[in-house]
Amino acid sequence: MPAQWPRALLRAALREVGYDASGTRALKGALHQAASEAGRGPVRLVVLDQDALTAADERHLEALRRITDAPIVLLAPVMRGVREGPWTRVVRRPISIGTLVQVIETLVPLAAEARHPID
């Protein structure tokens, strides 16, 4: 399965519930998305895949923490140690998209009136 498919599936599942979810391949892209922009609300949660993080991402992670205090969920491999970081929650893979959506709903609950598909 191409690497972008799990991100696309998660984004679609979150938008189906009512979250204005977006995705990026790298932490540097998350910096751009977390920056304040007219007409868009603040980033309320960040999901990072530990396998996608590089040594160079340390400065991007620090910059992200300066831009937003949104909780960060780290997707970590089941058999490896967890990289140090400002994680609110560590979720071990493999995990289903549905279970990951449930984790996100516990960290950033939606009001009843906001629970409807975005697209």
C-alpha positions as CSV (number, residue, x, y, z in Angstrom):
1,M,0.0,0.0,0.0
2,P,1.5,3.4,-0.9
3,A,2.5,5.5,2.1
4,Q,-0.1,8.2,1.5
5,W,-3.1,5.8,1.7
6,P,-3.2,5.4,5.5
7,R,-3.1,9.2,5.8
8,A,-5.8,9.6,3.3
9,L,-8.0,7.0,4.9
10,L,-7.6,8.6,8.4
11,R,-8.3,12.0,7.0
12,A,-11.5,10.7,5.2
13,A,-12.6,8.9,8.4
14,L,-12.1,12.0,10.5
15,R,-13.9,14.3,8.0
16,E,-16.8,11.8,8.0
17,V,-17.2,12.3,11.7
18,G,-16.9,16.1,11.5
19,Y,-13.2,16.9,12.0
20,D,-11.6,19.4,9.6
21,A,-8.6,17.1,9.1
22,S,-5.7,17.6,6.8
23,G,-2.5,15.7,6.2
24,T,1.1,16.1,5.2
25,R,4.0,13.7,4.4
26,A,6.5,15.4,6.7
27,L,6.7,17.4,9.9
28,K,7.8,20.5,8.0
29,G,4.4,20.5,6.2
30,A,2.7,20.3,9.6
31,L,4.4,23.6,10.5
32,H,2.8,25.3,7.5
33,Q,-0.6,23.9,8.4
34,A,-0.3,24.9,12.0
35,A,0.4,28.5,11.2
36,S,-2.5,30.9,11.8
37,E,-4.5,31.5,8.6
38,A,-7.6,33.7,8.1
39,G,-10.8,31.6,7.9
40,R,-9.3,28.5,9.5
41,G,-9.4,27.5,13.1
42,P,-6.4,26.5,15.1
43,V,-4.8,23.1,14.9
44,R,-6.2,21.1,17.8
45,L,-4.4,17.8,17.4
46,V,-1.3,16.5,15.6
47,V,-0.7,12.8,14.7
48,L,2.8,11.8,13.9
49,D,4.2,8.5,12.7
50,Q,7.5,7.7,14.4
51,D,8.7,6.0,11.3
52,A,8.3,9.2,9.3
53,L,10.4,11.3,11.7
54,T,14.0,12.0,10.8
55,A,16.8,13.3,12.9
56,A,16.4,16.7,11.1
57,D,12.8,16.8,12.3
58,E,13.9,17.7,15.9
59,R,14.0,21.4,15.0
60,H,10.7,21.2,13.2
61,L,9.1,19.6,16.2
62,E,10.4,22.4,18.5
63,A,9.1,25.0,16.0
64,L,5.7,23.2,16.0
65,R,5.5,23.3,19.8
66,R,6.1,27.1,19.6
67,I,3.2,27.5,17.1
68,T,0.7,25.3,18.8
69,D,0.1,23.6,22.1
70,A,-2.1,21.0,20.4
71,P,-1.8,17.5,21.8
72,I,0.5,15.2,19.8
73,V,-0.3,11.6,19.2
74,L,2.7,9.4,18.2
75,L,2.1,6.3,16.1
76,A,4.9,4.0,17.2
77,P,6.0,0.5,16.0
78,V,4.9,-2.3,18.3
79,M,8.4,-3.8,18.8
80,R,10.6,-0.7,19.0
81,G,11.3,1.9,21.7
82,V,9.4,5.2,21.6
83,R,11.4,8.2,20.5
84,E,11.6,10.9,23.1
85,G,9.3,13.8,22.5
86,P,6.3,15.9,23.7
87,W,3.8,13.2,23.1
88,T,0.4,13.4,24.7
89,R,-0.3,9.9,23.8
90,V,1.6,7.0,22.2
91,V,-0.4,4.6,20.1
92,R,1.2,1.3,19.0
93,R,0.8,0.0,15.4
94,P,-0.8,-1.9,14.0
95,I,-4.0,0.0,14.8
96,S,-7.2,0.3,12.8
97,I,-8.3,3.6,11.3
98,G,-11.5,3.3,13.4
99,T,-9.6,2.8,16.7
100,L,-7.3,5.7,15.8
101,V,-10.4,7.9,15.2
102,Q,-11.7,6.8,18.7
103,V,-8.4,7.9,20.3
104,I,-8.6,11.2,18.6
105,E,-12.2,11.7,19.7
106,T,-11.2,11.2,23.3
107,L,-8.5,13.9,23.0
108,V,-10.5,16.4,21.0
109,P,-14.2,15.7,21.5
110,L,-16.7,17.2,19.1
111,A,-19.9,18.9,20.2
112,A,-23.0,17.0,19.2
113,E,-23.9,19.7,16.6
114,A,-20.5,19.4,15.0
115,R,-20.8,15.7,14.4
116,H,-21.6,15.5,10.7
117,P,-19.6,14.8,7.5
118,I,-17.5,17.7,6.3
119,D,-17.5,16.8,2.6
